[in-house]
Amino acid sequence: MRLRSRLPATMRNAAQWTRRFVRTAPGVIGAVGAALALLALIAGLVSANTQSAKISRHDTALAHTEPLANAAQRLYVALSTADAAASTAYLSGGVESHEVRARYENALTDAAAALAEATTGASDTETRAILGKISAELPTYTGYVEDARANNRQGLPVGSAYLRQASALMQGSILKNAGELQSIRLNQLHGDQDAITGLPLWTSGLLVLLLAACGAGSWVLLRRTNRWVNAGVVTAAGLTVLALLWIVATTIAASAAIDTGATARFEKLAQARILAQQARTEETLQLITRGNLDASEKRFAASSNQLRADLTGLLRADSPAVKAFSGWQDGHRKEVAAYLSNNYRGAVDQSIKTDGTGSAAQFTALDEALKAELERTRQEVRDDVNTAGNALTLSPIGTLALLLAATAAIVIGVWPRLKEFL
């Protein structure tokens, strides 16, 4: 009972002693040293954690985000390719060639593989809903195509109606969902790139605060010890400057390594390939429909003009893709001229011919050239992200070591001054 009654008085006495002590020279010196050491320790832990988070985003970009963005792009292109190939196969009439049929089936296989890869990495509700719609509608599309194929083999004109219905489903719904998925994945990739290259404001602010605290602490120590320089605090300030410069330098190096222009080029190349597929689908459908070409030619011209502008901005004038595009456009003009002169068979032959100046041959060359450019640009994007990660590799350990050394320097510098009063 006596201990309990005396405890509050003891605590009050301890609090009073503490208040009196912190007003004394040793109390002030000890408080300054403890505050600086604690701030340096916190800055070291925060810096290491922030830089480690950047490295983690780098790993995520290479292992998860970029492959999923590529899978979304492949899905969109494969679906567009399948639609164009289905129209070309129908134009062949009866039993299409093995080459034409294989192109359609390979496109569906690529789409299925890309869809499976995209589904594996889908964790948010929006993405899963989009993938669910594509998965549900794709069998319907292939069913329409097979109906068109069966009727075409029997020479029944109703087959063209099935094919138009299939293409309407692909262009009006499936590809729109695939485009939305591609946009989401590319935005995620941009987010990871921004996280890797962005200057860590909290860490930088904390280090600047530590520098300011070292300056204020030096002034207080000057007033209490009459010594102009405290070697420990000055050393800690120097180490803090080094840590800040390291963070800034690695941020600049990572920003220089990640060329956002490469990512933008990847997006534009993917869009160019998709535009080409859409124009090719339009080109073949106008022959299948056998009607007035005015509306169809306007849509084809719109896609072609946009594709021409994209290729001009992305590739050299003598590149294989540009040459193939020019050849394809020449072939299309021959095709339209034959159709308008009532030479339907000649127009079809020009459209599906897979050698020489045939539209199919030139379009295939264009698509292969764009595919090669896409693969090269994708590797460039990955190499850039990997280089940025290399620039960040030692920064967590390095900044932590510098600031732990700063903490030790503060303790070593302040302790002798404190001992003078004890």
Secondary structure, DSSP 8 states (H G I E B T S, - for coil): -HHHHHHHHHHHHHHHHHHHHHTSHHHHHHHHHHHHHHHHHHHHHHHHHHHHHHHHHHHHIIIIIHHHHHHHHHHHHHHHHHHHHHHHHHHH-SS--HHHHHHHHHHHHHHHHHHHHHHHT--SHHHHHHHHHHHHHHHHHHHHHHHHHHHHHTT-THHHHHHHHHHHHIIIIIHHHHHHHHHHHHHHHHHHHHHHHS--HHHHHHHHHHHHHHHHHHHHHHHHH--S--HHHHHHHHHHHHHHHHHHHHHHHHHHHS-HHHHHHHHHHHHHHHHHHHHHHHHHHHHHHTS--HHHHHHHHHHHHHHHHHHHHHS-TTSHHHHHHHHHHHHHHHHHHHHHTT-HHHHHHHHH--STT-HHHHHHHHHHHHHHHHHHHHHHHHHHHHHHHHHHTTHHHHHHHHHHHHHHHHHHHHHHHHHTT-
